[in-house]
């Protein structure tokens, strides 16, 4: 993710996150790129669904890792999830074909000289009258060194 975002200054990039749900926790083990047919611009990213589906199938066959989230970059001065990002997230969490309790979203804010990492988790919760989706920011800061313990020993 870091390498792709640093090479893609000026256009958004992204992909899917694969790993394991352990209760409400998410363990991310791999991230794809967007694929050869991804749509990318300075304000828009849409992954190549077929490519990401194949990446997921290989990951699942190899280690049992499943679809646990998505990641993408912002290259404009928007240091958080956009309305479009939130709409996409809600669409994923309410889709009856999925059964997510938690879903990871990693955002990389890229500028000419730095990368900022933002990590979110979205959770579904049932309220008294309706189902709710809660999005929490878990981390915001510099992109950790590859051997860093900053995120529980995981490299992103």
N, C-alpha and C positions, 0 to 999 in steps of 0.2 A: 504494500500500500504506500509506504513512504517513498520508495523508488519511483513508482508510477506517478504519484502526485508531484514529486519534485521535477519530473521530466515533462509534466503536462501543464506547465505554467501557461495561463491564458485560456485553457479549456478545462471543463470539469471532466473528471474520470471517476471510476468506481467499479463495483462488482458486488458479489455476494459473499457472505461469511458462512462457513460451515464449521460444525462442531457438535457439542453435546449439551442438552439441557439436563441439568442435575437439580431436580426440584425446580426452584425459581431461579437458580444460578445458570449462567451460560458460560461454557468453556469453548472459546474459539480456537480451532486448530489450523484453519487455512482460510485464505481469502483469494477470490478470483479477480481477474481484471474484467473489464466490461465486455470483451469479445470483439471480433472483427467488424460486426455490424452494429455496434453501439452508436447511439446518437449523442454527439458531444458538441457543446458550444460554451461560451463564456458564462451562460446562465442556465444551462440545461444539460442533464445527463439522463439517458435511458439505456439500460443495459441490453445486450443482445441475449434475449431470453433463451434461445436454443443453445447457445454456447454455454451459458451459465447452468442450464439444465444438464448438459453433458458433464461439466465440471463437477456438479453435485453428484451425479451418478457414479463417476470415477471415485470421488471422495468416499461415498457411502460404501461402495464395493471394497475399497482398500481398508477403511478403518471404522466403518459404521457411522461416520460423521454425517450429520444431516444439516439442512438449511436452518440457520439460527439467526440470521440477520443480513443487513446490507451495509455497504459503506460507499461513500462518495466524497468528492472534494467540492469546495466552493472557491472560486478564484476572484470573486468580487467581495467588497467589504461587507459581507453578511456573516457575522460570527455566531451563528446558531442555525437551528433548523428553520427552513423557510416554510411558508404556508403550503407550498407544493410538496415539500418533504413530509409535513404532517399529514396531508391528505393521502399521500401514498402509504404512509405507515398505518393510518386508520383503515384504508382499503385492505391491506394485508391482514390486519388483526381481526377484521370482521368477516373476512372471506370464509365461507363454510368449508372450503376445501382444505383449509389449514386449521390446526388446533393449537395455536400458540397460547401459552400462559405468559411467557416473556419473549421478547424479541430485541436483539441488539442492533443499534445504529451507531456507526462510527462515521464521524465527519472530520475531514481534514481541511482546514482553512489555509490555502496556499497563497503566498505572495512572492514577490521577486526574491526576497532574501530569507524567508522563514516558513516553517510549517507549524501550525497549531493543531493539536489533537483534541477532539471533543468526543466523549464516549457517553452514549445514552442507553438506557434500557426502557422499553415500553412494556407495560404490564396490563393485562386485562383483569378487571375486578367487577364483580356483580354487586350493584347497589340495591337498595330497597325497591326501586322502581325500574331501573334499567342497568345495562352493562356499561361500565366505564373503562376508559383507557387512560392510564397515567403514564406520562413520560418524565423520567428523572435523569438529570445530568449526573453522571458518576465521576467524570474526570474532565478537566479543562486545563490545558497547559502545553508546555513544549513537548515535542515528540520525543519519547524516551530513546536513549541509546539502545542499540540492538541487544546488548547484554545487560540491560538495566533491570533492576528489581522494582522499578517505580510502579508497575502495574501487576504486582503479584508474581513477577518472574516471567510474565508472558511478553513476547516480542511482537510488535505490530508492524 
